[in-house]
Each structure stands twice: as C-alpha cells, then as structure tokens.
Amino acid sequence: MIKNMLFHKRDELANVDPLQIKRFPENTMVPIKPTMPLIDAVTTRRSIRGFLPESVPQEVLEHVFEIAQQAPSNCNTQPWKAYVASGETKENLRRKFLARQQNGVPGNPDFSYVSRFDGDYRTRQVECAVALYNEMGITRDDKEGRLRAVRRNFEFFDAPHIVFLGMEREFGATIALDVGIYAQTLMLTMQAFGISSCAMGSMRTYPDLVRETFELDDQTGILLGISFGYEDPEVDANRTQTVREPLNNSVMFRD
C-alpha cells in the first residue's frame, strides 16, 4: 500500500547517482521506489472519472509534487503554478463551480481554445465520447444523461483532491507547452504511486473562482484542472477504454 511506502533522506540513499540527487532540495525525502516502473505508468494511465473518498496522505502528495517539479521547461523557466485543493477548500470550490454550471453562467476562460474539431480529430473525439457514454448507459437521445455526464466534471468526479494548473496570463502557447509537460509528468508520477487522475479542460471555465480561493492576482491564468485520488472500481465510467492511432499515423522516420 502506498501509505506504508518507506522513504529515506537523500544522504541515506545507496547506489544512486549523486548528480541525480542534487536535483532535489536539501532535506527532501525521496522514495526508494514507486509502485510501478515508468513504462507501466505510461501504458496503464487513463482518465478516471470516479474516486473513493479516501484522501492521499499529505506526505505522499508532497513527494509526488516534488518529483513532478523535475519536469523540463524552456531555459528552466519552470512557468507552471499548481494550486492544490483538498478538504473543505475543495468542497467549497466544487459547490461554486457546480452552482455556476447548473445556473448556466457563461464561462470566462483566461485563454482561448478550440472546442470543436474536424476530420480525424473529430472522429476520435466522438469515439471517445461514445465509449464513455456506452459505459455510463447513456444513449444518443438521452439529453438528461448527457447533461449529467457534463455535470460530473464540475463535481470533480467526487475526487478528494484537485489541482489547478496555471501560468502568467501574458505567456503564450509556447510557454503553455511547458505547463503541459509538467501536467504529464505529474500525472505519470501519480500513476506510479497508485494515484489515479483525470485532466479536465472544463476547469478553465471559471478561473476567477480559483483566483479568489487561492488569493491570486489577475495576472495568474488557469489552464486546466486535474482531479485525483484513488480509483473507485464500482464507477461505470472507469471501465472506459480508448485506443491510440498506429505509430505511422503520427510519427515519421527518415534517414
């Protein structure tokens, strides 16, 4: 179990390259090993849309975010900002997000984004939705069911934690790429420690609620949110499986 994982201080680690250890601040507690290797974390990670109420221990949270902090960025600028809500803070945010969504309050995202795709991208988007709705028992003409599925985003899928990722609003798409790299590093680290997650673009809808909760200035923009915790295997949506394109549809090799 992740709660019982042993941790050692840096100077207690054996057979580890000291150049790698130096990347962590002094007195950082570094895990001996996660619950699975990196490749397994990559191949098993999936979006989880239903969580158990059990919280992730604070010491585990800090280790996970410490490791994710090693993500690469342009000129090591580390432009990401992570705001983690748990407990009553998370519940207050959940209530506010849900109230606005249910009352039809228009969103006010900090950054523009594409909401509809065409061609192959649209096909994959629809296939993903169909796979999810089929597991949830939602038919094409079930408008109420579709609304419930959307509402689940604003309920944070009942996750005990959510992290909002942001950056300076003056930064553009190239810097947002660095935040995306951080997000992937964070989710893979979570997966390696037995923590499930779901990245949600819908969490950009009401960024003012995040700024208000964390007392941020208006220069901080919110890009996305990630709900996370321990998977509830009884939730139908968690059986959803998606597929990836063949390699030659995405990658070109030339000598």
Steps between C-alpha positions, in 0.01 A plus 500: 500500500621850417444615859758253626769584244838570661683825433862589567684829514738576215815416696354161593453385142744244366604419144346817360679743270575806716454727199138391490447553871624858478189589302297476821517772769679432827315278751261375231365155576547288187308174455708184461276399213142557377245223466564450128770584241468796265398300192219333692383838624490627141311201363252458787411863570147591392243762587312397814156653552404364839702498822487355848459755782834400656756782484857457388729547803661844509853359507427300185354806331812700573727225366299473179505874437869517588578241234275672244695819564787338307307545172699670222421850375639756259821641651388348832245779543258263681198717413236273654302583809311224682216567743388192691159498668401234753252471786269795557683717247429243231138464608444877491645519150292204390180664620582827327600338169190282503266787586625707208478210258148405606385862481638538148756767590717564192864406539779756506815301417836676507625343178331428167464138395353280228170347609411316180717289272471388138607198299690224678519709816122524513471125439724423797314750718166336420639148549626599843160644598319191370728268698437701817124531452463132420659408831278751679187365331429829321336473158530752217156650566538506881541875546466483877764229518739710293441797728575281801825389337604863447401587856732231634795716387384782724452255785872418458392136455477479883880514524647586841751734333525728201797696372460803276792573268573850383761744378542872447222623273748687281666171401400346169461155348872411507512550876172312544685203347728499804196490729372206295830318548469561872141371500605177328794456737267554796237251381757233418658545842158466660437184301835357610393552860159339454310829476246541219424827325292674236614813318205733436498791258159595642676629811615801301138616479486709818860601582387785722377244756849351516663841536256596772556178694880512486518881524679539166544816298337549161827429318474130586311310232351152545551247221343180635421296807589144597276303736688226679481238772441126523280342231154373589474173303120501536454810282382400152689780325829356623459202268538729198779398264638710215750406231799675350578549133758276329849643523525580128197732527687728738873445464722530191853352491756590234871423466 
